[in-house]
């Protein structure tokens, strides 16, 4: 759903963005900012797992050379309710 909205707007978007640390779910570059998204189903992973992965895998390292602000966005979904269950944002 997130991808569909951003892609429809024609934004600079990369999904399954690979690095030597792992694979980021989605990276978005807009207005001289970088937004890194990790999505998790909380029924399958403990709460806070999406933000933990963003930090542990150091996904922001790939973008530090751009000299732009980097934002980590963790979105966790309830598998049963099929709605967002948690949303965290931090600046890297």
Buried (B, 14 or more C-beta within 10 A) or exposed (E): EBBEEBEEEEEEBEBEBEBEBEEBBBBBBEEEEBBBBBBBBBEEEEEBBBBBBBBEBBBBEBBEEEEEEBBBBBBBBEEEEEEEBBEBEEEB
